[in-house]
């Protein structure tokens, strides 16, 4: 037998409309996981597809004035296009109208019928077309679907159907869940499943009258197979059930889906079907939360379903980033914004904040200003380090282990948090070592070590983030000048300090994540901008500015803003509180005792809830703030003339 693949599946998606940011989430997560597992040297099968045999698909086709087959062909192609635009690289795409799948569904039906797990009866009860679900009498309230996300009218159905004997598997399901604690995740959803099963499982109708769409029941063409029985089997169709090599793919290592189809279908009906067929159960079923938009449920009727492509185009126009990078920003946002498993809310303001803070300020700053200094001081050639930045290397190696652990536990936001702690450590190291000062002092050996160490950190970060942001990582890799393709870098390369080869000629420093300014960029032709007339201060106006020397006597992080520090300064005869946007370059403890230049007569202002009584002066050096200090011991409160 060959190597067992790491098999990842998304649910297959109803082809009633094009994908939006909500149903793209599962596919993005799956792609990130697949890319990471490939980095770790594993053979991966990442599968997705479209669910085309549902009654509501036929109804949607009728409303569109199209034959069902033409309708599903068009929308299946739209899914393929959207996944490609989101940099998703799947290994298998299945459509449930494919002959190979029809054959699997009919074969599974026959086996279960022959074994007595499928039997004929008369169904009489409530059915929701929108959810494709049968409900008990006790579940239906006011004639509407009990699903709070649906609440559409249900239909009373009475017809001869085949049933699947789900009730016979209640104890076996509970036993399997008990023996395999990682089978259902996250834990709080597993508790929902166990509670649902213990309420008592009922046999489920698995056929409907044939109205011209669906997979016919073998030998009884007047009936078609219920869409959920049909759809769930796609996972073993892809793996090649009853064919050579099936064991090299199946069982699935993880099956990902939204919480709405987790409990009733994937955690009861699906494993029971597999038990009846004598097929091993998946290793992990994971039910994640839903995305809302600005606090509201994503709904076609509300018109708030965001197209990922349109969102990326807006982001690129606002920032000046390439469209490929903008797509990666969306991928980063949905993976970072909330722990995987819980509900999350999407807002454009949150997206903009993540872009400016995490990507432009933190990651972009680490790479861009280091490459700028490499250009000025080393003619863009990676230098040979004289020593090793032991603390930075230690943080990088620990980050590598933490990210791997987070992936193994499907905690993707935790993985990104760890990577960004390394990014922050790289920026702090650059600030502490002050390569611009080393260059000025002629300390070439120390300068070489600092620039090498910072760029080596950027290299390791680039490999780690490649599964999340493949296009942005590729551009970072190009700027680093590394000739070996990024796609060939392994997970071991991401954690091994010193792989950046001295003598490599880096590319030019170009902002990959240009900051989003308050005013969006206009599309189309850019008109020539006339320079603003420069204003000059008169001598009398300048004399109104009261510049004084102050000593920082206390420093702490701002309680409401990551980029701000709250400083207490002494002017000799008084103390004041000021707020300064220098947190990304200075640690609070390192500032205590430092003398600064303060604009003392600036009108007080409340900044994020803290009143600031003055302004600290700093220079802008390669995109970083450098505090201005006197070159000799000057008394606190001394005026600058």
N, C-alpha and C positions, 0 to 999 in steps of 0.2 A: 504494500500500500504506500502511496506517495505521502508527501507532507500534508498534514491537516491544515486547511486554510483558516484564517481568522475571518469568520463569516458574520457580516453586519447587514441588517435589513432595516429599511424604513417601512412604514405601512405603504400600501399602494394607494394612490390618490384618486378620488372620484373625478372624472373628467366632465364636470359641469361648468367649470370656469377656469381661467388661467390662474397660476399660483400667485399668492400674495405673501407678504412677509411672515405671516403666521404659519402657513403650512410649508414655507421654505425652511423654517427653523429646524425641523427634524432632519432634513436632508443636509443642511449645513453642518449640524452636529455630527452626523454620520460621516460626512466627508472629512472633517477635521480628525475624527478618530481613525478613519482608514489611513489617512496620510501619516499620522503618527505611528501606527502599527507597521506601515511600510518602512518608515525610518528605522524601526527596530528589527528590520530584516525578515518580517513575517510575510508569507504569502497571504494576500487579502482578497476576499470576494465581498465587495460592497454592492448591494442590490437595492434597486428601487423600481418604480413602475407605476402603472395606471390601472385603476379598477373600473372596468367598462361595461359590466353586465348588469348593473343595477337598474331597477325600474325607474328611479328618478333621473338616471342618465337618458333613458328613452324619452321621458317626459320633457327633459331639457332640450333634447334634439327636436321634439315636436314643436316646442315653443319657438325654437330658432328656425323652424321651417326647413329642416334638413333631415335626410335619412339618418338613422342612428349610426351606421357604419361610417358615413362621411363625417358626421359630427365628431365621433370619437377619434377618427384619424387626425382631424384638424387639431383637436385639443391635446392629444398625445404628443404631437409635434411641438405644440406650444410649451409643454412641460420640458421636453428635451432642450428646447432653446433657452428656457429660463435657467435650467440647471447648468447649462454650459456658460451662460452669462455670469453665474455666481461662482465660477471656477470650481464646479463640482465634477469630480472624476469618478464616476461609478464604474463598476466592472460588469454589471448586468442590468438591463432595463427590460422589464416584462410588461406585456399587455395581456389582460385576461381574455382577450378575444383570439389570442394566438392558438393555433392547432395543438401545439405541445401542451399547453395548459388545459385546454378542453379535454384532451386525452387523460391527463392526470386526474382531473376532477371526476370524470365519469368512471375511471378505474377505482378511485377511492370510494365513490358512492357504492359501486358494486361489491367491493370487499366488505364494507361495513354492513350492507344489506344482507350479504351472505352469512355474516357472523351474527346477525340478529341485533346489531346496534342501530340499524335503521329499519323501521317498520312502518306499515301503512296505517293511517288513521284519518279521522275527519277533524280538521281544525276549525274551531269556532272561537273567535276572540278578536282583540283589538290589535291593529297593525298601524305603525307610523311609516308612511312612505318616505318621508324626509330622512328619518334615522335608519330606515330599512330594518326595523326592529319590531318584534312581537312583545306585547306587554300583558301582564296579568290584569284581571279585572280590578284587583285591589290597588294597582299602581296608577290606573287612569283616573284623573281628576277633571271633572267638568268636560269630559269628552276630548281632552287634549293630551298630547304626548307628555309624560311625566318628566322628561329631560328638560331641566330649567333653561338650557341653551336652545331648545327647539320650541316647545309649547304650541306646536301646530295641531290641528284637529287630526284625530286618529280615525281609521276606518274599521268598521266591523266586517270581518272576513269569515266566510263559511265555505269551506271547500275540502275535497279529499286531498290529503297531502301525505308525504312521508315525514316521519319524525326521527330525530336522533335521540338515543336513549341517554341524555346527559345526566339524568338522575342517578344512573348506575355508577357514575364516576365520582360522586361527591366525596366519599371517604378516601378514595385513592388520591384525589387532588389534594385534600388536606394533609394526607400523609406525606406526599411529595414535597409540599411546601414546608412542612415541619422538618423533613430530613435535609432539605437544601435551602438554608437560610438566605443565600444570595440569589435565589431563583427569581424573586419578585422584588423590584426596587423602584423608587426609594421605599424605606421602611414604612412610612405612614400610608403609602398606597397598598402595600402588602396587607396591612391591617384592614383596609377597606375590602380587599378581596376575600380575606378569611371570613369577615363578618357577612359578606354577601353569600358565600358558599354555605355558611352555617344556617342561614335563613331557609335553606332548602332549595336545591336545584330542580328545575322542572325540565321535562323533555321538550325539545325545541323543534318546531316545524321547519323542514329544510327544503321544501319544494313549494312552488307556486304554479298557478295555471299559466300555460304558455300563451303570452299575448304578443308573440313575435320578436322577443328579445331575451337572450339568456342562453345558458347551456342546457340542452334537452336532457331529461332523465333517460338513461339507457333503457331502450325498449318501450318507453312511454313518452312519445314526442308531444303529447298534450300537456306535459308538465315541464317546467324548467327548474334548475337547482337554485336554491336560495343563495342570494349574493354573498352572504357572509361565509357559508360553507365553501363556496367557490373561491372567494378572495383569499381566505386564510391559507389555502393550499398553494398559493403562488410561491411561498417560501421553499417548499420542497420541490416544486416544479423547477425553479432556478437551480437547485442543488442536484437535480437529476435523479429524483426518486425512482427506485427500481431499475436504475441503470448503473453500469460500472463507474466507479469514481464517486458515488454518492457519499460514502464515508469520508472522502477527502475534503468535503465541504460541510456536510451536516454532522453534528447539530450546530445550529447557529450559536455563535459566541455571545451576541447581544442582539436583541430585537427592540428597536426604538419606536415609540408611538406616543401620541397625545393621550391625556388622561381620559378623554371621552370614550375611547375604544379600548381602554385598558382592562377594566374590571370584568365587564359582561362578556366580551368577546375573546380577547387575547389571553386572559388568565383563567377562563373556565372552559368555554367552548373549544378553543384551539388546542390546549393540552389534552383535553378529553378525546378529541378527534385523533390526535397522534397516538394516544394510548390504545385506542381502538384499532388503529392501523399497525400497531407494533413498532412504532417509530420512536426513537429516543427524543426526549423533550429538549428544547433550547436550554442553554446554560443560564441566560439572564433575559428577563423581560423587564423593560424599563419604561414606565409611564411618566412623561414629563408634563409640566404645566402649560398653560396657554399664555400667549401674548395678547395684551389689550393695546389699544391705541389711544393715548392721551386719556387713560382711565376708562375707556369704553370698549366693550367687546367688538372684535373685528366682525363686521357684517356687511354683506353685499347690499342689503336694503338701506343701511345707514350711509353707504358710499365712502366708508373709511378704510377700505382694504387697500393697503399701500403696495404698489408694484415695486419690487426690489430694483428693477432697471430704472424706473423713473426716479426713485429715491437716490440712486447712485448718480444719475445725471444732475440732479439738483445739488448734491454734495460736491461734485466736481466743479460745477459752475460757481458755487459759493467760495470754494477754497482755492481753485486753480490746480488741484490734484488731477492726475490722469483718471480716466474712467475706471481702469483696472484697479488702481489704488483705492478709489472711492468704493468699489464693490467690496474690497477687503476690509475697509473701515466698517461696513455694515456687518460683515462676518465677525469682525472683532467685537463690535458692540453687542450683538446678540449672545456671544459666547462669554462676555465679561460682565454684563450688566447685572445678572442675577445668578445665584447657584442653580445648577442644572437640576430640574425636578419640580421647582416651585413656579407659580405664576409670575409673570413679569409684565411691566408696562413699557411701551415704546413711546418716546416723545422726541420731537426734533431738537428741543433744547438739550435733552440728555445726550443725544447723539453729537450735537455740536460741542458740548462740554467735554465729552470723551475725546473727540477729535483734537481739540485745542490742548487739553491738559495732558492726556496720556500719550498722544501720538505726535503732535507738533512740539509741545514743550519738552516732554520727557524723552521719548524714543528718537524723535527727529533731532533734538538738541544734542543727544549723545553722539550720534553719527556725524551730523553736519558740522558742528564746531570743531570736532577732532580732525575731520578731514580737511577743514579749512586751515587749521594750524599745520597739519602735515604738508599741505601745499606750500605754505609760507616758509616753514622752517626746514623741511626735508625734501623739497622738490617732488612731493607726492610719493616718495619711496618709503615703504614700510621699513623702519630701522631695526637693527639688531639690538634687543634689550640687553642691558648690562646686568640687571638683577631681575627679581620676580616680585611683583606686587602681591605679597603673600595673602593679605587680608582680602583683596579683590578676588584672587584665585580661589580662596576658600569659600567665599560667598557664591561664586559661579558654580563650583562643584557641588555645593549643598543645594543650590537652586535646581541643578540637573536632577538630583535625586528626588527632590520635592515634586517637580513637575511630573516625573515618571509615576510617582505614587499617586498623584492627583488623577492622572489619566486612568490608572488601573482602577480607581474608585469612581470614575466618571464624574469627577468634580472639576469641570473645565474652567470655571471662573477662578477656582483656587490655583490652578496651573498658571493662569495669566497673572494673577496677583503675585505669585512667586517670581515670575519672569520680570515683572515691573519693579519688584524690589531689587533685582539685579541691575536693571536699568538705572534706578535711583542710586544704587551704590556706585555705578560707573560715573554718574554725573558728580556725585560728592567727591569721589577720588580725584577727578579732574580739577574740581574746585580747590581741594586741599593741596594738591601738588602744584597748582598754578604754573602750567608749562610756559605761559607767556613770560613769567618772571624768570624761570630757568633759562629761557632763551636770552633774555636781556642780560642775565648774569653770566652767560657763556657756559653753562653747565650742560654740555652736550650729552654726556652719558646718562644723566638723570632725565633729561628731556626725552631721549630715545626710549627709555624704559616707560615713562609715563604715556607717551603717545602709543607705543606698542601695546601696553596693557589695556588702555582704553579701547583700542581698535580690536584687540583680541576679545574683549568683553562683547563688543558689538557683533563680532563674528559668531560667538556662541549664542547670543540672543537671536541672531538672524536664523540660525538653524532651528532653534526652539520654536520660534513663531511661524516658521514656514507652513506647518499644517493649518494654522489659523488664517494667515494672510500670505498666500503663495505668491501673488504678484508683487506686493510691497516688499516681501523678503527677497524676491528675485532682483528688484531694483537696488536694495541695500547691498546685496551680494555683488552686483555689477560695480557699484561705487567703491566697494572694498577692493576691487580689482583681482579677486581670486579666480584663477583660470579654470579650476575644476567646477563642473556644473553643480549648482545647489541641489538639484534632484538626486545627485549621487552621494550626498552627505548622509551619514548614518546617525542614529541617535547617540552612538558612542562618540562620534565627532563633536556632537553638541556639548559633551561634558568633559572633553579632554583639553586642558589648558595647553597652549603653545602650538596649536595647529596652524596658526597664521604664519606664513613663510616670510621671513625678512627678505628684503630685496624686491618684494612684489610692488608693482607700481599701481597705486590706487587711481580710481577715476576722480573726476572733478566733483566737488561737493555741490549737490543740487538738492534743494528742499523737496523731500518726497511727500511731506504732509504740510503744505503751506497753511498757515493759520487762517481760520475763518474770521473775517472782520465783521463788524456790525452791519456794514452795508454790503449786500450781495453783489457779486460781479455781474455786469450786464453781458448778455449773450450778443453775438454778432460782432460787427466791426467796432473796434476800439478807437474812439476819436483821440486825436492828439491832445494831450493835456498841457495847458499853459501853466508854467510855474506860478505858484502863489507869490505875490509880492512879499518880500521879507520885511518884517517889522523890526525896528531898532528901539531899544530902550534909551531914554534920555538919562543923563547923569542923575538928575533929580529922581527919576523913577527908580533907578538902581539903588539909590540911597535909601529908599523906602524898605528894601529887603534887609531883614535882620538875620545875618548868618552868624551862628555862634558855635563854639566847640561844646559838645556834650559827651558825657561818659555813660555808657550803657551799664546800668547797675543790676538789671534783671532782664531775662529774655525767656519767652515761652511761645509755643505754637498758638496761633489764633484758634479759638474754639470752633469757629464756623467756616474756616477756609484753609485748605492745605497749603496754598502758596504764600500765605501771610504769616508774619511773626508779630507778636505783641511785645514791644520793648518799653522798659521803664528807663528813662534817661535823667541824669542829673545835670543841671545847669549851674551848679554851685550853690545857689540860694533857693532853688526850687527843683521839684521833680515833676516830670510829665510822662504821659503815656503816648507813644506813637505807634502807628501800624505801618509795617514795611513789607513790600512784596519781594522778599529775598529768601524765603524758606527753602527754595530748591537749591540754593547755593551756600547757605550758611546754617550750621547747627546752632540752636539757641545757646548751649553752654559755651561754645567757642567765642561768643560775642561779648560775654560779661567782662567788663574791664576795658573794652575797646573804646577809644576816643573817636568821635565821628563829627561830621559837619552837619549842622541842623539849621534848616530854614525855620526860624523860631517864631516869626510873626505871621505865619500862614493861618488863615481862618480855620478853627476847629472843624472837623468833619467826622461823621459817624460812618465807619467802614465795617460792614458786615456785623453790626451790633456793638462795635467797640469804638469809643470816641478817640480820635487821633489829634494830638495837639502839636503839629509840626510835621516836617518832612525831612527824612534822612537823604543825603545826597550820595549818589553812586554813579560810577561811569559804566557805560555799555561797552564791554570788551568781548568781541566774538559771540555776542548774544547772551552774555552773562553779566550780572551786576557785580561790580567791584566797589566796595565801600571806600569813600574818600576819607583819609585819616591824616592828621598832622604828622610831619616828619620829625617832630621833637615833642617832649612832654609839655603840653600846653594846659593851663588850668581850665577846669570845667567852667563854662559860662563866658570864656573869653570871646570877645567880638572879632569877627573877621572884617577887615577894612579894605 
